[in-house]
Amino acid sequence: MIFEFLSAGVASEFLERTADTPRVLRAVELSLAPAFLLVGIGSIMNVMMARIIWVAGRIERLAESDNVSCDVAHASEIEWLRKRRSLVRVAIKFSTAAAVVISVVIAILFVSAYIDPKIGTLVAILWVTTVVLLITALVYFLRETLLAADGPKNDQRP
């Protein structure tokens, strides 16, 4: 009986708060900028994933290679590829964290249209956190890109 009363009260209050079209419109407007940032993060992660898949595939092809005469060159390239893979993995982790935080921002912004407490400071902190995570991911990705541009270093010269 109490559950029915509470659920009816909560449901009616929820319907009353969400029935206001301007409030819903405002919540959607507030969520648009972070949603576009989320799309951008997803696009960057797509590029990162393509690179890590290529690197992993190259490592596998080199490991399966039967060519004994190229052992030193293969070992050098595999080590170089592993460093690249490590950097991309870290970049993907930071990008994923940024995507999670900005998703929380979107949820909070949408909910904030229906609650009384002021949560602007929380949203600002989460927004800055997202940007810091994204910058960190891009720095790691830049390091991987620079490493890829340098190419593998062979310590033995003919």
C-alpha positions as CSV (number, residue, x, y, z in Angstrom):
1,M,0.0,0.0,0.0
2,I,2.8,2.4,0.9
3,F,4.7,1.4,-2.2
4,E,1.6,2.2,-4.4
5,F,1.2,5.6,-2.7
6,L,4.9,6.5,-3.2
7,S,5.1,5.2,-6.7
8,A,1.9,7.1,-7.7
9,G,3.3,10.3,-6.0
10,V,6.7,10.0,-7.7
11,A,5.2,9.1,-11.0
12,S,2.8,12.0,-10.9
13,E,5.5,14.4,-9.9
14,F,7.8,13.1,-12.7
15,L,5.0,13.5,-15.3
16,E,4.2,17.0,-14.0
17,R,7.9,18.1,-14.2
18,T,8.4,16.5,-17.7
19,A,5.2,17.7,-19.2
20,D,6.6,21.3,-19.4
21,T,7.7,21.5,-23.1
22,P,10.1,24.5,-22.5
23,R,11.8,22.6,-19.7
24,V,12.4,19.6,-22.0
25,L,13.5,21.9,-24.8
26,R,16.0,23.6,-22.5
27,A,17.3,20.2,-21.3
28,V,17.9,19.1,-24.9
29,E,19.6,22.4,-25.7
30,L,21.9,22.0,-22.8
31,S,22.8,18.5,-23.8
32,L,23.7,19.3,-27.4
33,A,27.3,20.7,-27.0
34,P,28.4,17.8,-24.9
35,A,26.7,15.4,-27.3
36,F,28.7,16.8,-30.2
37,L,31.9,16.5,-28.1
38,L,31.0,12.8,-27.5
39,V,30.6,12.3,-31.3
40,G,34.1,13.9,-31.8
41,I,35.6,11.6,-29.1
42,G,34.1,8.6,-30.8
43,S,35.6,9.7,-34.2
44,I,39.0,10.1,-32.6
45,M,38.7,6.7,-31.0
46,N,37.8,5.2,-34.3
47,V,41.1,6.4,-35.8
48,M,43.0,5.1,-32.7
49,M,41.3,1.7,-33.0
50,A,42.2,1.4,-36.7
51,R,45.8,2.1,-35.8
52,I,46.0,-0.4,-32.9
53,I,44.4,-3.1,-35.1
54,W,46.9,-2.5,-37.9
55,V,49.8,-2.6,-35.3
56,A,48.5,-5.8,-33.7
57,G,48.1,-7.4,-37.1
58,R,51.6,-6.4,-38.1
59,I,53.0,-7.9,-34.8
60,E,51.2,-11.1,-35.5
61,R,52.5,-11.3,-39.1
62,L,56.1,-10.7,-38.0
63,A,55.8,-13.3,-35.2
64,E,54.5,-15.9,-37.7
65,S,57.2,-15.2,-40.2
66,D,59.6,-18.0,-41.1
67,N,62.4,-15.8,-42.3
68,V,65.4,-16.6,-40.0
69,S,67.8,-14.2,-41.7
70,C,65.8,-11.2,-40.6
71,D,65.6,-12.0,-36.9
72,V,67.4,-8.8,-35.7
73,A,65.3,-6.6,-38.0
74,H,62.1,-8.4,-37.0
75,A,62.9,-8.1,-33.3
76,S,63.6,-4.4,-33.7
77,E,60.4,-3.8,-35.6
78,I,58.3,-5.9,-33.1
79,E,59.8,-3.8,-30.2
80,W,58.9,-0.6,-32.1
81,L,55.4,-1.9,-32.8
82,R,54.9,-2.9,-29.1
83,K,55.9,0.7,-28.0
84,R,53.3,2.1,-30.5
85,R,50.7,-0.3,-29.3
86,S,51.3,0.6,-25.7
87,L,50.9,4.4,-26.5
88,V,47.7,3.8,-28.5
89,R,46.3,1.7,-25.6
90,V,46.8,4.5,-23.2
91,A,45.3,7.0,-25.6
92,I,42.3,4.8,-26.0
93,K,41.9,4.4,-22.2
94,F,42.0,8.2,-21.7
95,S,39.6,8.7,-24.6
96,T,37.2,6.2,-23.2
97,A,37.3,7.9,-19.8
98,A,36.6,11.2,-21.5
99,A,33.6,9.7,-23.3
100,V,32.3,8.3,-20.0
101,V,32.6,11.6,-18.2
102,I,31.0,13.6,-21.0
103,S,28.1,11.1,-21.0
104,V,27.7,11.7,-17.3
105,V,27.6,15.5,-18.1
106,I,24.9,14.9,-20.7
107,A,22.8,13.0,-18.1
108,I,23.3,15.6,-15.4
109,L,22.4,18.4,-17.7
110,F,19.3,16.7,-18.8
111,V,18.3,15.9,-15.2
112,S,19.2,19.4,-14.0
113,A,16.2,20.8,-15.9
114,Y,13.9,18.9,-13.5
115,I,15.6,19.3,-10.1
116,D,16.0,22.3,-7.9
117,P,19.6,22.0,-6.6
118,K,22.1,24.0,-8.5
119,I,24.7,21.8,-10.1
120,G,26.5,24.2,-12.4
121,T,29.8,23.8,-10.5
122,L,29.7,20.0,-10.8
123,V,29.0,20.3,-14.5
124,A,31.9,22.7,-15.0
125,I,34.3,20.4,-13.1
126,L,33.2,17.4,-15.2
127,W,33.5,19.4,-18.4
128,V,37.1,20.4,-17.5
129,T,37.8,16.8,-16.5
130,T,36.6,15.6,-19.9
131,V,38.8,18.2,-21.7
132,V,41.9,17.2,-19.6
133,L,41.3,13.5,-20.3
134,L,40.9,14.2,-24.0
135,I,44.0,16.4,-24.2
136,T,45.9,13.6,-22.4
137,A,44.6,11.0,-24.9
138,L,45.7,13.2,-27.8
139,V,49.2,13.7,-26.3
140,Y,49.6,10.0,-26.1
141,F,48.3,9.6,-29.7
142,L,50.7,12.3,-30.8
143,R,53.6,10.4,-29.3
144,E,52.5,7.3,-31.1
145,T,52.2,9.2,-34.4
146,L,55.7,10.7,-33.9
147,L,57.1,7.2,-33.1
148,A,55.4,5.8,-36.2
149,A,56.9,8.6,-38.4
150,D,60.4,7.8,-37.1
151,G,60.1,4.1,-38.1
152,P,61.8,1.2,-36.4
153,K,65.5,1.7,-35.5
154,N,67.9,-1.2,-36.3
155,D,70.8,-1.3,-33.9
156,Q,72.9,-3.4,-36.3
157,R,74.2,-1.8,-39.3
158,P,75.7,-3.7,-42.2
